[in-house]
C-alpha cells in the first residue's frame, strides 16, 4: 500500500496499489481531487519518502508531498498554446521596459523633475537595502518551505546562508551607492546624487540587467510566480540572442 501525506498535515491519501515510479526529490505527482474533497486534480511535488515496516514481510510506502499552488493567471497561462505564451510572456517585459523608460524620460525632462530626483536620492538606498534583506531573509526561506514543519539542520543552515547572502548584497549595494564626500543632505544634493547614480549605472546598463535576470527568474519560480518566471526567461533569451 502507498500512503501520500501532505507536508503540512492538511490531508492524506491511501492507495492499495504499489507505487512503481522511480522516486526522486521534486517528482511531480497528481492526486485525484475527489480523494481529498477537491475539484479537479491536485498537483504535488515529492519532498521525502519512507518505508514503514508493519511486519517482517509487509510494509507501506509513505510519500511526503507539497502542493504546487498556482494563481489564477498562472493556470490560465498554462492552458495556452506556445504561440500565445510567447506573445504574452514576451510582451509583458517589453511593456515594463518601455514604461520604465517613459517614466525616466518624463522625470528628467518634466518641469518638476528636481523634486522627483530628490525623492529618489533620499530613499533609494534604504528601500533597496530593506527589500533585498526581506527577500533573502524571509520571503525566499518561506517559499522554499524552510520555515515549515519541525526544525531541521539543513533548513536552518540554508536559511542562515540566505540571510547572509541578503546582508552581503545589502553591503555591496550600500558600498556602490555611498554618498559623495562632504554630502550635506540638502534637496539639491539629493537630486544631484540620484542623477549621478543614474549616470553611473547607465554606462553598463544591459550587462547588469542580463546578469540579474536568472536570479530574478529563480526568485519568481521560488515564490510560485511561474507566469512572471516565463516572461523573464523569454526576455533574457531574446536579449542574449541580440548580444551574441
C-alpha positions as CSV (number, residue, x, y, z in Angstrom):
1,X,0.0,0.0,0.0
2,X,1.1,3.6,-0.7
3,X,0.2,6.5,1.5
4,X,0.5,10.1,0.3
5,X,0.9,12.7,3.0
6,X,0.7,16.4,2.6
7,X,3.8,18.1,4.1
8,X,1.9,20.3,6.4
9,X,-0.5,17.6,7.5
10,X,-3.6,19.0,5.8
11,X,-4.6,15.8,4.1
12,X,-3.5,12.2,3.3
13,X,-4.5,9.6,0.7
14,X,-4.1,5.8,0.9
15,X,-3.9,3.7,-2.2
16,X,-3.9,-0.1,-2.3
17,X,-1.8,-0.2,-5.5
18,X,2.0,-0.2,-5.2
19,X,3.8,3.0,-6.3
20,X,6.1,1.9,-9.2
21,X,7.6,5.1,-10.4
22,X,11.3,5.9,-9.6
23,X,11.5,8.1,-6.5
24,X,13.4,11.4,-6.7
25,X,13.0,14.7,-4.9
26,X,10.9,17.1,-6.9
27,X,9.0,14.3,-8.7
28,X,5.6,15.7,-9.8
29,X,2.6,13.7,-8.5
30,X,-1.0,14.3,-9.5
31,X,-3.6,13.3,-6.9
32,X,-7.3,12.9,-7.7
33,X,-9.0,15.8,-6.0
34,X,-12.1,13.8,-5.1
35,X,-10.0,11.8,-2.7
36,X,-9.3,14.9,-0.6
37,X,-12.6,16.8,-1.2
38,X,-11.3,19.0,-4.0
39,X,-12.5,19.7,-7.5
40,X,-10.1,18.6,-10.2
41,X,-6.6,17.1,-9.9
42,X,-4.2,18.3,-7.2
43,X,-0.6,18.8,-8.5
44,X,2.1,18.0,-5.9
45,X,5.8,17.8,-5.7
46,X,7.6,15.0,-3.8
47,X,9.7,16.2,-0.9
48,X,10.5,13.0,1.0
49,X,9.6,9.3,1.2
50,X,10.0,6.5,3.8
51,X,9.3,2.8,4.1
52,X,7.2,1.9,7.2
53,X,7.5,-1.7,8.2
54,X,4.4,-3.3,9.8
55,X,5.6,-6.9,9.8
56,X,8.7,-8.8,8.7
57,X,7.2,-9.4,5.3
58,X,4.9,-6.4,5.0
59,X,5.4,-2.7,4.8
60,X,3.9,0.5,3.4
61,X,5.5,3.3,1.3
62,X,4.8,6.8,2.6
63,X,5.3,9.8,0.3
64,X,5.5,13.3,1.7
65,X,4.4,15.8,-0.9
66,X,3.9,19.5,-1.2
67,X,1.1,21.1,-3.1
68,X,2.1,23.1,-6.2
69,X,-0.3,26.0,-5.9
70,X,-0.8,28.3,-8.9
71,X,-2.6,31.6,-9.1
72,X,-5.5,32.1,-11.5
73,X,-3.3,33.9,-14.0
74,X,-0.8,31.0,-13.9
75,X,-3.5,28.4,-14.5
76,X,-4.7,30.5,-17.5
77,X,-1.2,30.9,-18.8
78,X,-0.5,27.1,-18.6
79,X,-3.6,26.3,-20.7
80,X,-2.5,28.5,-23.6
81,X,-0.5,27.2,-26.6
82,X,3.1,28.0,-27.2
83,X,2.3,31.0,-29.5
84,X,0.1,32.7,-27.0
85,X,2.6,32.1,-24.2
86,X,5.4,33.6,-26.3
87,X,3.3,36.6,-27.2
88,X,2.1,37.2,-23.6
89,X,5.4,36.3,-21.9
90,X,7.4,38.5,-24.4
91,X,5.0,41.4,-24.4
92,X,5.0,42.0,-20.6
93,X,8.7,42.6,-20.1
94,X,8.8,44.8,-23.2
95,X,5.9,46.9,-21.9
96,X,7.5,47.2,-18.5
97,X,10.8,48.3,-20.0
98,X,9.2,51.0,-22.1
99,X,7.1,52.1,-19.2
100,X,10.2,52.5,-17.1
101,X,12.0,54.3,-19.9
102,X,9.0,56.6,-20.3
103,X,8.9,57.4,-16.5
104,X,12.6,58.0,-16.5
105,X,12.4,60.3,-19.6
106,X,9.5,62.3,-18.1
107,X,11.3,62.5,-14.8
108,X,14.4,64.0,-16.4
109,X,12.7,66.5,-18.8
110,X,9.5,67.3,-16.8
111,X,9.0,70.6,-15.1
112,X,9.1,69.1,-11.6
113,X,12.0,66.7,-12.2
114,X,14.1,68.2,-9.4
115,X,11.7,67.1,-6.7
116,X,11.4,63.6,-8.2
117,X,15.2,63.2,-8.3
118,X,15.4,64.4,-4.8
119,X,12.8,61.8,-3.6
120,X,14.7,59.0,-5.4
121,X,18.0,60.1,-4.0
122,X,16.7,60.4,-0.4
123,X,15.1,56.9,-0.2
124,X,16.7,54.6,-2.8
125,X,19.5,53.3,-0.6
126,X,17.2,52.4,2.3
127,X,14.3,51.0,0.1
128,X,16.6,48.7,-1.9
129,X,18.5,47.5,1.2
130,X,15.3,46.7,3.0
131,X,13.8,44.9,0.0
132,X,17.0,42.7,-0.5
133,X,17.2,41.7,3.2
134,X,13.4,40.9,3.4
135,X,13.6,38.9,0.1
136,X,16.6,36.7,1.2
137,X,15.9,36.5,5.0
138,X,12.1,36.0,4.9
139,X,10.4,35.6,1.5
140,X,12.7,33.0,-0.1
141,X,13.0,30.8,3.1
142,X,9.2,30.9,3.5
143,X,8.5,30.0,-0.2
144,X,11.2,27.2,-0.1
145,X,9.5,25.6,2.9
146,X,12.4,26.2,5.2
147,X,10.2,27.7,7.9
148,X,7.5,25.0,7.9
149,X,7.4,21.9,9.9
150,X,9.7,20.7,12.7
151,X,13.2,22.4,12.7
152,X,15.9,20.6,10.6
153,X,19.6,21.2,10.5
154,X,19.8,21.8,6.7
155,X,16.7,24.0,6.8
156,X,18.3,26.2,9.5
157,X,21.7,26.2,7.7
158,X,20.2,27.2,4.3
159,X,18.1,29.9,6.0
160,X,21.3,31.2,7.6
161,X,23.1,31.2,4.2
162,X,20.2,33.1,2.5
163,X,20.2,35.6,5.3
164,X,23.9,36.1,5.0
165,X,23.6,36.5,1.2
166,X,21.0,39.2,1.7
167,X,23.2,41.0,4.2
168,X,26.2,40.8,1.8
169,X,24.2,42.0,-1.1
170,X,22.9,44.9,1.0
171,X,26.5,45.8,1.9
172,X,27.5,45.7,-1.8
173,X,24.6,47.9,-2.7
174,X,25.4,50.4,0.1
175,X,29.1,50.5,-0.9
176,X,28.2,51.0,-4.6
177,X,25.8,53.9,-3.7
178,X,27.7,55.6,-1.0
179,X,27.1,59.4,-0.7
180,X,29.8,61.6,-2.1
181,X,32.3,63.4,0.2
182,X,31.0,66.5,2.1
183,X,27.4,65.4,1.4
184,X,25.2,67.9,3.3
185,X,21.8,66.3,2.7
186,X,20.1,69.3,1.0
187,X,17.4,68.7,-1.6
188,X,19.7,69.8,-4.4
189,X,22.4,67.4,-3.2
190,X,19.9,64.5,-3.1
191,X,18.8,65.3,-6.6
192,X,22.3,65.5,-7.9
193,X,23.2,62.3,-6.1
194,X,20.3,60.4,-7.8
195,X,21.2,61.8,-11.2
196,X,24.8,60.7,-10.5
197,X,23.6,57.1,-9.7
198,X,21.6,57.0,-12.9
199,X,24.5,58.1,-15.0
200,X,26.8,55.7,-13.2
201,X,24.7,52.6,-13.8
202,X,23.5,53.6,-17.3
203,X,27.1,53.2,-18.6
204,X,26.8,49.4,-18.4
205,X,23.0,49.1,-18.0
206,X,22.3,45.9,-20.1
207,X,25.2,43.8,-18.6
208,X,23.7,44.4,-15.1
209,X,20.2,43.6,-16.3
210,X,21.3,40.3,-18.1
211,X,23.3,39.3,-15.1
212,X,20.4,39.7,-12.7
213,X,17.7,38.1,-14.9
214,X,18.5,34.5,-14.0
215,X,18.3,35.4,-10.3
216,X,15.0,37.3,-10.8
217,X,13.7,34.2,-12.7
218,X,14.7,31.9,-9.8
219,X,13.1,34.2,-7.3
220,X,9.8,34.2,-9.3
221,X,9.9,30.4,-9.5
222,X,10.6,30.1,-5.8
223,X,7.7,32.4,-5.0
224,X,5.4,30.3,-7.2
225,X,5.0,33.0,-9.9
226,X,5.6,30.8,-12.9
227,X,3.9,33.3,-15.2
228,X,6.4,36.0,-14.3
229,X,9.2,33.5,-14.4
230,X,8.3,32.5,-18.0
231,X,8.2,36.2,-19.1
232,X,11.6,36.8,-17.5
233,X,13.1,33.7,-19.2
234,X,11.8,34.7,-22.6
235,X,13.1,38.3,-22.3
236,X,16.5,37.0,-21.1
237,X,16.8,34.6,-24.1
238,X,15.9,37.4,-26.6
239,X,18.4,39.8,-25.2
240,X,21.2,37.3,-25.1
241,X,20.5,36.4,-28.7
242,X,20.8,40.1,-29.7
243,X,24.0,40.4,-27.7
244,X,25.6,37.4,-29.4
